[in-house]
Amino acid sequence: MSDLNHSLYEDFPQHAARIRQLKEENETFARLASEYHKLDHSVRGLEMRNVPTTDDNFEQMKRRRVQLKDQILKMLQ
């Protein structure tokens, strides 16, 4: 279980201004950031509440979260 906040602003504080800018100006970035936020919220909620879910489903959610974060980081650089 992890109670770490994985928000984009927490994980990439050096890119905070760029994150805000891209959310406003880049539709693709905004969509990816929104999907990441929703998925991260779901994963953290499951972790914190020990809500039953299949291991495969949970692992798939976490893998997708990593994929999104990688895509987002590439766009920030």
TAWO-V237592 format. One record per backbone hydrogen bond with DSSP energy under -0.5 kcal/mol. NH is the residue of the N-H (numbers start at 0). CO is the residue of the C=O. If there is no record, write none. Layout:
nh:NH co:CO
nh:NH co:CO
This chain:
nh:5 co:3
nh:10 co:6
nh:11 co:7
nh:12 co:9
nh:14 co:11
nh:15 co:12
nh:18 co:14
nh:19 co:15
nh:20 co:16
nh:21 co:17
nh:22 co:18
nh:23 co:19
nh:24 co:20
nh:25 co:21
nh:26 co:24
nh:29 co:25
nh:30 co:26
nh:31 co:27
nh:32 co:28
nh:33 co:29
nh:34 co:30
nh:35 co:31
nh:36 co:32
nh:37 co:33
nh:38 co:34
nh:39 co:35
nh:40 co:36
nh:41 co:37
nh:42 co:38
nh:43 co:39
nh:44 co:40
nh:45 co:41
nh:46 co:42
nh:47 co:43
nh:48 co:44
nh:49 co:45
nh:50 co:45
nh:57 co:53
nh:58 co:54
nh:59 co:55
nh:60 co:56
nh:61 co:57
nh:62 co:58
nh:63 co:59
nh:64 co:60
nh:65 co:61
nh:66 co:62
nh:67 co:63
nh:68 co:64
nh:69 co:65
nh:70 co:66
nh:71 co:67
nh:72 co:68
nh:73 co:69
nh:74 co:70
nh:75 co:71
nh:76 co:72
